[in-house]
Amino acid sequence: MERISMVDGWRPQMELYSSVDDLASSTTRRFAALFLGAAGLDAAAAAIVPGVRDALVVVVSVLRRLRADSLAAGGIWKGNMACVFWWGERPQLFTGGDFAKGAIRIGELDVVNITKFRSIWSCSGASFYEPEGVSEGFHCLGHYAQQNGRTLLGFLLVSREVASHLLINSKPALEKPLDYSLVWTNANLSEDDNSECGCLWLPSPPNGYKALGYVVTKGPKKPSLEAVRCVRDDLTDTCENFRSIVSMGNACQIWETRPCHRGARGHGIPVGTFSCETDSTESKKSGIPCLKNLDSNLRAMPNLEQINALIKHYGPTVFFHPQETYLPSSVSWFFENGATLHKKDKEGGDAILPGGSNLPAGGTNDGEYWIDLPDGKRNEYVKVGNLKSAELYAHVKPAHGGTFTDIAMWVFCPFNGPATIKVGFASFALQKVGRHTGDWEHFTLRVSNFSGELSSIYFSQHSGGEWVDACNLEFISGNKAIVYSSRNGHASYPHPGCYLIGSEKLGVGVRNDVARSDLSVDSSQQYKIISAGHLGDAVVEPCWLQYMREWGPSVTYNSRSEIDTVLSFLPFFLRFTAEAIFNSLPAELYEEEGPTGPKEKNNWEGDERG
């Protein structure tokens, strides 16, 4: 499948339509290409959709009896609905710095993100590509691999040496390989013609240099020494094997890699190349390194005006379940309506000032202080939150060595409701398990600093979470995605449905139900930037962000008894299986203990889990 190229700065999005007529009458008019699945087609039709900018042609593929989740040429057919990819406009960004300028300087190298590919060779499980349209002076570092049956949305970095460094250093940043070693091939040595075979070659770097990727050829001919460049050792960082792409039998495993040193302080930059492991023992560490950003200025990070433009352009709408009782509020509303600060060994609590200026700042979560709901009649009033006051709290930080920007959007709910567990076809609403005062949840937008385009969104889900590429998101309007918040627990999910913490296969676990409703918060409008370390004093962090203790009290009770009551009703053959699954669930489900605030979470400085 040939990659869909960028068209005039537009990028892929997704919406649902039941027919081309619906598409044509849609209020969304930003369409440059439409792909409706193409499995087993014997014909394809082209049409002009009214209102398309510059009357761009929309390609419509006729779909016939495609299964519910079959992936085809850029689209998915679900029932009688078409999943449509379209090209959405990038945000109109304010000028300043090197953000979204196409190239990023990382010390001695300039790097450019290439997203247009030329196919080299394919096997039954994956396809291999080289970058296309590389500007003069830039050099490829390796080739790209991707599983078949997915929309081609990868990237490769190409690099060139900064001219001013050529005269300073005795050893250049880039060098040609000395040779190549054949790592894997499916060529049949008993045959005379192997022109269709695939070969994976590892560049042999000069002393003091490293190869950052493999070179793939169709046929047994060794690649040219001009095909790639090796990078000086001190300009590289270590990588780990992250996600399997394809297994070439027992002889070779192809992996997607990522930098070992990630998060706000990590300097590793993913190059987009793959790792080829021929050792049968599984090793997380990759033999292929990545680039390292040695420019401490992080000059490609967005300024404050650009951050606001990004949030207004990409900020998702958060939908809460139609039966949600415990809604979000702003932190100031929570304080103003009676939240209290408690100190160990002291009776009663003190009122908290609206900005949290009387909260103890700094330190660690030592159990000396905690926040609680007000007593009396206001307890239930505050517990259910106040949607009208709710706002998303944005923490902006560099990712992947400053080549991406992460915008973590934090949601505060005064209370986290009790869990509902599912065993087979039966569900049991619990009274205590899972509930606690104060709930901080988040999702994270990852934006490319090369282009300003939304790359993916991280959905935080209790003790874990998942990254979802932009092309697999649901969008409510324009470039604004949808985030579904689960009933009572407020975990984030990309699509509606029931998600289980436990065993999806057996249908046993804690339910996370998400659905669209009239209860929502538009983060593109209702937000506040609370931290952006790379901007220095441009963003003043609120006082409450410096509070490192718990946002709810610890309450001790035998919550396990609720689970045991449910288990006692189960058939004998199912009881022990269900019990083993519930025993493996996070301990936080069985404790009523308030969470710490955003700044105490691992992802504040580190990368997201998953």
Buried (B, 14 or more C-beta within 10 A) or exposed (E): BEBBEBEEEBBBBBBBBEEBEBBBEBEBEBBBBBBBBBBEBEEEEEEEBEBBBEEBBBBBBEBEEBEEEBBBBBBBBBEEEBBBBBBBBBBEBBEEBBBBBEBBBBBBBBBBBBBBBEBBBBBEBBBBBBBBEBEEEBBBBBBBBBBBEBBBBBBBBBBBBBEEEEEEEEEEBBBBBEEBEEBBBBBEEEEEEBEEBBBBBBBBBEEEBBBBBBBBBBBBEBBEBEBBBBBBEBBBBBBBBBEBBBEBEEEBBBBBBBBBBBBBEBBBBBBBBBBBBBEEEEEEEBBBBBBBBBBEEBBBBBBBEBBBBBBBBBBBBBBBBEEBBBBBBBBBBBBBBBBBBBBEEEEEBEEBBBEBEEBBEEEEBEEBBBBBBBEEEEBEBBBBBBBEBBBBBBBBBBBBBBBBBBBBBBBBBBBBBBBBBBBEEEEBEBEBBBBBBBBBBBBBBBBBBBBBBBBBBBBBBBEEBBBBBBBBBBBBEBBBBBBBBBBBBBBBBBEBEBBBBBBEEBBBBBBBBBBBBEBBBBBBEBBBBBBBBBBEEEBEBBBBBBBBBBBBBEBEEEBEEBBEEBBEEBEEEBBEBBBEBBEEBEEBBBBBBBBBBBBBBEBBEBBBBE
